[in-house]
Amino acid sequence: MKPSIVSFQNVSKRYGSCVSLSQVSAEFAPGRLHAILGENGAGKSTLMKVLFGLVRADDGVVRVEGVEREWKSPADAIAAGLGMVQQHFTLVPSLSVIDNVMLGREGGWHLDRAAAIAEIEAKLPDASLRMDWHRRVEELSVGEQQRVEILKLIARDSRIMVLDEPTAVLVPQEIDALFSLLKKLRDQGRSVFVITHKLSEVFQHCDTWSVLRLGRLVRQGEVRDSSLEEVVRAMMGSEPPPPIRLQPRSQDRAHIELLEIRSLSSARGGRGALRDVNLKVESGEILGIAGVDGSGQSQLVDAMLGLHDVVGEILWRGDKMLRGRRDDWALISEDRHRQSLWMEESVELNAGLGVERQFAGGTSASSLSVIDYERWGSVVAKWLADFDVRFPHRGERVSRLSGGNQQKLIFARELQGRDVKFVLAHQPTRGVDLGAIHQIHQRLVELRDRGVGVLLISSELDELMALADRIVVLESGRVAAQFDRWAESSKQFDRALIGRAMIGASV
């Protein structure tokens, strides 16, 4: 039996009264592809940051290749053969691929690019991994930029590689290409750690899995000997929820065309600028918008809210609409921290923001200045309970809640505080754990079944394929393809075809 490449013994990390890691002990074999799993706040990223020297443990021992290590900084870890690709890349967009790969390793004032390229290509496990070394990083796709990050680790001879949520913004073809590369690196003898929440990828590509829950290591196993239900149970501490099954749209109710977008184009150019976008959303349906990040999704949302200069028309129930949010729209923004929550204010205050009319002391418009705060507290308490938002007390700062509870708070406010006819949901489950994802998905389907129209924008293709009646693919700001779950044709949902459309290939 091979000795461990990495071992943790009773590793703990606290931030004030918050315990991020508690007595974690684990062994990891060399030359394997290890999946590190857990719900939000489970400690998985913290554990890997301790390994890489970004976080210093309060207690415990970390051994790398049998040697006890206590890094002063990530530079020490890099020198010892470790490398980490963060979720948000650390590339310089204006520099070339080779300049980014060699940044910090130039060896003097002048970089001999030809020699550097030859050195790196000699280390590649496969000639197909070569890139256009002189191309600027800003011209690359997200998947190509991620490959540059991995090439940096190869150039540094990293024997242990950590990737944090590496497939979060990749299309299916890029995900397959990424894991093909990681397997080749593994087969070279390198040890690869992948922090992820996508269990389908774990079971398709990884060798082992380790689950943290509430800062503790609860289970480890070999993927080939495990079931999906076993891993989900370890992550959640309970039986996995049943899958959501979308039923055909009810024919008992007339489906009204709620939203129509006609020939919508951005008034200015730039990355993601809209180009002649046409789409419709009916009552009682979920229309999904697929596309790699930066394909025009944010510009579409901003245009609907009146925040983005466009030409074209946006119609609500057949009438040309003044751009801006309507009172009967629920809005789930892409960035909850900057766009939906007042992070350092209380749970109670945030739960009523934007729907203050519910708590007015009188009936006239002028009475909105008089808020019945007692009613505010009692009403939002019911909303929060209905959405199972968990917090110690209503005066707690919302920044102290987990990402899942923050997102559920927004859903509670938007859906309970309004007479909702339409939901604009932009990345509604980003950074949310499995339990909260299931609850959010369930709510969206319930709204759809009640006759509400839903525009669901997500970078998670699995999410769209599970929930949407139709999927429109945006690519470079234009509608590249449309797919219908219920169609009796080639335009039914097909993961490979949707993925091809997302990267601009013909379908």
N, C-alpha and C positions, 0 to 999 in steps of 0.2 A: 504493500500500500504506500502510495506516494505521500510525503509529508505535506502539510498544508502550505499553500502559497500565502494565505492571509488567515490570521486568527485573532479573535477578540476574546478577552477574558474579563468579565465583570465590568464592562465599559459603561460609564454613566455620564450624563451631561444634563445640567440644570440651568435654567434661565430664571433666576429669582425663585418664585414658588412653582414655576412650571417645570416638570420633569420631562425632558425630551428623550432621554435614553436612561433605562434603568437596568443595571446589572446584565448587560447583553454579552453573552458568550456564544461564539459561533466559529466553525472551522470551514474553510473553503479550499477545495482541491485545485491544483494547477491545471492549466490547459482545458478549462471548462467555460461554458457560457452560463453565468449565474444571473438569475432574475431576483431582484430585491423588491418585494411587494409590501403593500400596506395601505390603509386608508389615510386620509389627510391627517397630518399631525402624528402619524404612527412612529416617526423617527427614522424612516428609511434614508432620506436625504442627509439628515444629521450624521447617521452612522457612516455613510460614504464620505462625508466631508471630514470626519475625524480621520478616516483612512488616508485621505489626500492632504491633510494638514491645513484645511481651511477652518476647521474648528478644533479646539483643544479639549480633550475629555477632562472631566473633573476627577474621575477615578478610573481604574482599570488599566489593562495592558493591551497594546496592539503589537502583534508580531507580523513581520513581512519576511517570507522565506526563512522562518525560524528565528529571526533576529528581532529582539525587542526594539521598538521604534517610538520616539517621541519627537515629532517634527516641530521645528521652530516656525516653519512657514511652508507653503506649497513648494517653494524652490528646493527644499530638502527632499521632499517626496519625489519631485521630478528627477532630481539627481540620483535617487535610489531606484529609478525605473518605473515610477507610477505616472499616470496621466489621466486627466479628467476632461470630458466634454460637458460643459455646462448647458443647461436648457436654453439659455440665451447666449448666442455665440459671441466670441471675443475676437472677431476678425476686424481688420481695417478695410472698409469697403473700397477705398480708392487705390489700394495696393493690389499687386498681382497675386496670383496663387502662390508662386514660389517665394515672393517676398513675405507673404503671411506665414508660410510654412517655416521659413528661416528666421522670422523676427525674434530677436533675442539670442540668436545663435550665429550671428554674422561672422564673428571671429576677427573683427577689425572694421575699418572705415569702409572697406569695399567688399561687396558680396560677389563672389565668382558664381554667377547664376548657373552657368553651364556645368560647373563641377558639382554644385549643390543638386541640380536636377539628376545628374548621373548617379550621385550617391543615394538619393531617395529611391530612384527607380530600381536600383540594385536591391533595395530592402523590401520592395513590394511583393506580396505573395502571388500576384497575378499581373501580367502585363496589361490586362484590361482596366486596371485601376489607375493607369496614367491619365493625366488631365492636360488641358491646355495651360501649361505652367505660366504663360505670360498674360493670360486673360485677367482682367480686373475682377475682384470678388463681387463687386456690386452688380456685375452682369450675370452672375450665376443664379440658378434656382436655389431654393432652400435646401433641397437634397444635395446639390453640388457643394453648397457652402458647408454643410455638415461633413461631407467627405474631406474637405480641406482641413477641418478641425481634426479629423482622424489621421490625416496625413501628417499633421504636426506631431501627433503622438508616435507615429511610425518613425518619423525623422529623428525623434529623441530616443528611439529604441525602448519605448515604454513596454515593459513586460506585463504590467497590470494596467488595464484600462477601465475607467468608470464612465458610463454615459447616463446622463440624467434625462429621463423622458425623451429619448432620442427620436421617437416617431410621432410626437405630438402634432406636428404640422406637415407631415409627409403624406403624399398620396400613395395608394396601394403599390404601384410599381416602384416607387422610391423606397418603401418599407422593405419590399422583397430584396431590392438591391443592397440596402443597408445590412440586412441580416446575412446576405450572401457574403458580404465583405467581412462581417464580424466572425462568421464561421471560418473563413480562410485565415483570419488572424488567429483564431483559436487553434486551428490545425497547425499553425506555425509554432504552437506551444505557448502562446500568450493566454492570459487569464482575463476574461471580460466580465464586468459587472454592469448590468442594465437595470436602472431604476425605472419601473413602468407600472401602469395600471391596466394595460391591455392584455388580458389573460389569453386571448386567442393567439397573440404573438408569442406568449410564453410557451404555450403548448405546441406551437408549430416550430419554434426555433431554438428554445433554450434547453439546457441540460439539467439545471437544478433550480429550485425555488426556495426562497426564504421569506417568511412573513413576519413583520413586526406589527404589534398592536399596542397602542398606548405606551410606546417606548420600550416594550419588552419583545424579545424574540419568542414567538409562540410555536412556530413549526418550521421545519425544513424538510425537503424531500427531493427525490429524483423525479423529473417530469414524466419519464416513461412509466413510472410505477404509480402515478397519481391521477386523480380525477379532477375535473373542473370544480365539481361541487365541494370536494375536500378542500381545495385552495380557497374558494370563496368563503366557506365556513370558517376557515382559519383567519381570514382577513376581517370578517364581520363579527365573529364570535357567536354566530347564530346560523340557522338554516338560510341558504340563499333564497331571495324572493323569486316567485315564479316569473318567467319571461312575459313581457307584455306582448299580446297578440292583437294586432290591428284588424278590426272587422271591416268588411266593405261598408261604404258610406250608406247611411240609412236612406231608403227610397220613400219613406213615409213623410219626409220633410222636404219642402222646396228649397233648393240650394240657390242662394242669392249671391250674385257677384258683388263682393264687398269692395275689394281693392283692384284697381287696374292701373298699370303703369304703361304709358305709351311713348315709345321713341325717346326714352330718357337718355340724355348724354350730358357729361360734365361740361360746364362752361369753359373749364381750363383743362389742359392736358396733364401729363404726369402719370406716375405709376398707379395703376388701379383706376384710372379715369374711366367713367362709364361711356359706353359706345352703343347707342341705339338699343337700349334695353326695353324689352316688352315682356310683361308677365301679368298674371291674374291670380287672385286668391278668392275662393268662394267661401261662403259660410259652411261650416261642418267639414272642412278639409285642412290638412297640414301640407303646406307647400315648403319643401326643403330647398335651400340654396347651398350647393356644393361648390368647392373651389379651393385651391391652395390659398394661403394667406396672401393678401395684397392683390386679389383678382377683381376688386371692386365692391366687396361686401360692405366695408365700412362706408364707402361713398354712397352706396345705395341707402343705407340706414340714415346717414346724414341728410341725404336729399329728401327722404320721407319726413324727416323732422324739421326741415327748413334750414338746415345748417350747412348745406352744400349747394353752391350755385350750379344750376343745371338748366338745360333746355328740354322741352318735352312736357308731358302732362302726367299728373297723378290724380286719379279719380277715386272718389269714395261714393259707392252706391250710384255710380253713373254721373255724379256731379263733379265738376272740376274743383279740386280742393285747394284752398290756401295752404301752402306747405307749412307743416307744423303738427305737433301732436294733438290728437283729439282726446277728450275726456273719457271716451269709451274705448281707448286703446290702452292695453297693458304693455309696458316697455321693460324688457329685460336686457340691460345694456351689456356690451362686450366686456367692459372693464368696471366691475362693481365697485372697486375701491375709489376710482376717480369720477365715475359717472352716476353712481346710484346710492352711495352711502356717505354719511358724514362720520368718518372712521373714529374720531375721538369723542363722539357724542354717544348718548345712551342707546340701548336697544329700543327702549320705549319711544324716544324721539324719532329715531330712524324709521320705526314701524309706521309712523303717521305722516312722514314727510311727503309733500305733494298731494296729499288727500285731506288737507286740513278742513275742507268744507264739511267733512263728516262730523267735525267736533265743534262747529260754530255754536255760539251761545244763543243766537236768534235765528230769524228766518230771512232777514233782508241781507242784501249784499254787503251793506256796511257792517253788519254784525260779524263778518269774518274776522274783524280785528279783535273780537272777544272770543277767546277759545275756552271751552269747558275742559280743563285739563284732567279733571276727575273722569269725565266721560272718555277722553282720549286714552287714559290708562286702562280703563276697563274694557274698551272696545278692542284695542290692539292686543290686549292679553288673550282675547278669544281668537283673534286672527292667528297669532303666533302658535297657540295651542293646536289650532286646526291644521297647521302645517308642520307640527312637531318640531318647532324651532327650539333648540335646547340652549339654555343660558342659566347662570346662577341666580340672577335677579334682573329686573327690568332696568335698573340703573347702571348695569354693567356697560362699559364701553364696547361698541360693536367691533372694534379692532381686536378684542380679546376672544371673539367667537371663531370657531373653525370656518374654513371656506364654505363648507357645505351648509352650515347654519346661517352664515351671512347670505348665501344665495336663497335659501328657503325663506329668510326674512323678507327679501325683495319680492319673491313670489307672493307671500302672504299679503304684503302691502298692496301690490299691484292688482291682484285678483280679488281681494276682499274689499278693498277701498274704492272700487269702481264697478260700474255696470258694464262689464267687459263684452265687447262685440268682436274684438280683434286683438291678437297678441303678436307683438314683434319681439321675437326672442333671438338674441345674437349671442352665440356661444353660451347657452344657458347652463351647461354642465362643466365648463372649463374649470379645472382645479377643484372639482367636487368628488367626494368619495363614492363608493359603490352604492351604499345605502341611500344617500341623498339623490344620486343619479336616478335610481329606481323611482323614488317619490316624485321627482320632477317630471320624469317621463310619464308616469301615471297621470299626473295632473294635466299635462298637455293633451293626452289622449282623451281624458274626461271632458275637457273643454271642447275639443273637436267633436265628440259625440253629442254634446249639448247644442251644437250649431255654431260655435265660435270659429272664426277663421284664424289660422295660425301661420305666420311666416317664420320658419325656423332656419336660421343661418348657423351652420356648424362646420368646423374643420374635421369633425369625427364622422367619417363616411358610414361607419357602423350605426351611429346614432340616427342618421338620416334614413338609412335603409330600414331601420326598425320602426320609425315613427311616421314617415312622410307618405302621403298619397301620391304625390308627384315630386320629382326632383328636377330643378333647373340648375345647370352647371354654368357658372361664370368663369371665364378665362380671359385674362387681359381686358377686363371691363365689359366684355360682350357675352351674350348668351351663346354658349358653344353647343349645347345639346339639352334636350328635355326627355325625361323618362316618366312613365306612368306605371305605378304598381299594378293597376287593375287592367291594363291594356292587353289585348290578345294579339300582340305583335312583338317585333324585335325591340320595341321601345319599352318593354318591361324592365324592371330593375335588373341590372347586370353589373356586378361589382367591377369587372375588368373594363367594360365599356365606359362606365362612369369615370373610372380612373384615367382612361385614355383621354376622355374629353377634358378632364381637369388639367392635363398637361399640354393641351392643344393639339392632340393627335386626332385624326379623323375617326369617326365611329359609324 
